[in-house]
Amino acid sequence: MKSLGTGERKILRTYGLAGEQGMWRKITDQQSRELYRDLDLVADNKKKRLEWIGHVARMDQGWTVKKIFECRLEDSRIIGRPSLR
């Protein structure tokens, strides 16, 4: 999520150019936040994940995605470094 936010800010800084009296210039992070207040990729991504989980939770039991979502792992892995014989 951190790298997604960083990439978003970089794109907005680079391509979010401000035009004043025919002169184009790059804008700062603060100016881009003011201009693009509603655009937040990280928050939108989290919202879409929650919507998808709700959709899967309401699915019928026959769907493979629902089975995977509700599966429980039976085997447990030994934690730590493997023994050297």
Sine and cosine of phi, psi and omega as CSV:
sin_phi,cos_phi,sin_psi,cos_psi,sin_omega,cos_omega
0.00,0.00,-0.58,0.82,0.00,-1.00
-0.90,0.44,-0.70,0.72,-0.01,-1.00
-0.93,0.36,-0.53,0.85,0.06,-1.00
-0.91,0.42,-0.69,0.72,0.04,-1.00
-0.90,0.43,-0.63,0.78,0.02,-1.00
-0.90,0.43,-0.71,0.71,0.03,-1.00
-0.89,0.46,-0.63,0.77,0.02,-1.00
-0.88,0.47,-0.72,0.69,0.00,-1.00
-0.90,0.44,-0.61,0.79,0.01,-1.00
-0.90,0.43,-0.69,0.72,0.02,-1.00
-0.89,0.45,-0.70,0.72,-0.01,-1.00
-0.91,0.41,-0.58,0.81,0.03,-1.00
-0.93,0.37,-0.66,0.75,-0.07,-1.00
-0.97,0.24,-0.73,0.68,-0.10,-0.99
-0.98,-0.18,-0.14,0.99,0.04,-1.00
-1.00,0.05,0.88,0.48,-0.08,-1.00
-0.97,0.23,0.59,-0.81,0.01,-1.00
-0.97,-0.26,0.79,-0.62,0.00,-1.00
-0.97,-0.22,0.84,-0.55,0.04,-1.00
-0.74,-0.67,0.88,-0.48,0.05,-1.00
0.79,0.61,0.67,0.74,0.04,-1.00
0.99,0.16,-0.03,1.00,0.00,-1.00
-0.96,-0.27,0.77,-0.63,0.02,-1.00
-0.97,-0.24,0.64,-0.77,0.01,-1.00
-0.56,-0.83,0.38,-0.92,0.08,-1.00
-0.96,0.28,0.45,-0.89,-0.02,-1.00
-0.93,-0.37,0.35,-0.94,0.00,-1.00
-0.99,0.12,0.16,-0.99,0.03,-1.00
-0.86,0.50,-0.67,0.74,-0.02,-1.00
-0.90,0.43,-0.67,0.74,0.02,-1.00
-0.91,0.40,-0.62,0.79,0.01,-1.00
-0.93,0.38,-0.58,0.81,0.06,-1.00
-0.91,0.42,-0.60,0.80,0.02,-1.00
-0.94,0.35,-0.65,0.76,-0.02,-1.00
-0.95,0.32,-0.67,0.75,-0.10,-0.99
-0.92,-0.39,0.78,0.62,-0.07,-1.00
-0.87,0.49,-0.61,0.80,-0.06,-1.00
-0.99,0.16,-0.29,0.96,-0.05,-1.00
-1.00,0.01,0.94,-0.35,0.04,-1.00
-0.59,-0.81,0.98,-0.19,-0.09,-1.00
-0.91,0.41,-0.60,0.80,-0.04,-1.00
-0.91,0.41,-0.73,0.68,0.01,-1.00
-0.90,0.43,-0.64,0.76,0.03,-1.00
-0.90,0.43,-0.62,0.78,0.02,-1.00
-0.90,0.44,-0.70,0.71,0.03,-1.00
-0.89,0.46,-0.65,0.76,0.00,-1.00
-0.90,0.45,-0.70,0.72,0.00,-1.00
-0.91,0.42,-0.59,0.81,0.05,-1.00
-0.89,0.45,-0.70,0.71,0.02,-1.00
-0.90,0.43,-0.63,0.78,0.04,-1.00
-0.89,0.45,-0.66,0.75,-0.01,-1.00
-0.92,0.40,-0.66,0.75,0.03,-1.00
-0.89,0.46,-0.65,0.76,0.07,-1.00
-0.89,0.45,-0.62,0.78,0.03,-1.00
-0.90,0.43,-0.69,0.72,0.00,-1.00
-0.92,0.40,-0.62,0.78,-0.01,-1.00
-0.90,0.44,-0.49,0.87,-0.01,-1.00
-1.00,0.03,-0.09,1.00,-0.03,-1.00
-0.91,0.41,0.33,-0.94,0.12,-0.99
-0.94,0.35,0.37,-0.93,-0.06,-1.00
-0.93,0.36,-0.33,0.94,-0.06,-1.00
-0.97,0.26,-0.32,0.95,-0.06,-1.00
-0.95,0.32,0.65,-0.76,0.00,-1.00
-0.89,0.45,-0.64,0.77,0.00,-1.00
-0.87,0.49,-0.65,0.76,0.03,-1.00
-0.91,0.42,-0.65,0.76,0.02,-1.00
-0.89,0.45,-0.68,0.73,0.02,-1.00
-0.91,0.41,-0.64,0.77,-0.01,-1.00
-0.89,0.46,-0.59,0.81,-0.06,-1.00
-0.99,-0.14,0.02,1.00,-0.08,-1.00
-0.94,0.34,0.47,-0.88,0.04,-1.00
-0.88,-0.48,0.73,-0.69,0.03,-1.00
-0.97,0.23,0.72,-0.69,-0.03,-1.00
-0.99,-0.13,-0.65,0.76,-0.03,-1.00
-0.99,0.11,0.55,-0.84,0.07,-1.00
-0.87,-0.49,0.56,-0.83,-0.04,-1.00
-1.00,-0.09,0.58,-0.81,0.05,-1.00
-0.95,0.30,0.77,-0.64,-0.05,-1.00
-1.00,0.05,0.66,-0.75,0.06,-1.00
0.92,-0.39,-0.02,-1.00,-0.01,-1.00
-0.96,0.28,0.66,-0.75,0.02,-1.00
-0.92,0.39,0.50,-0.87,0.00,-1.00
-0.94,0.35,0.46,-0.89,-0.03,-1.00
-0.99,-0.13,0.84,0.54,0.01,-1.00
0.91,0.42,0.00,0.00,0.00,0.00
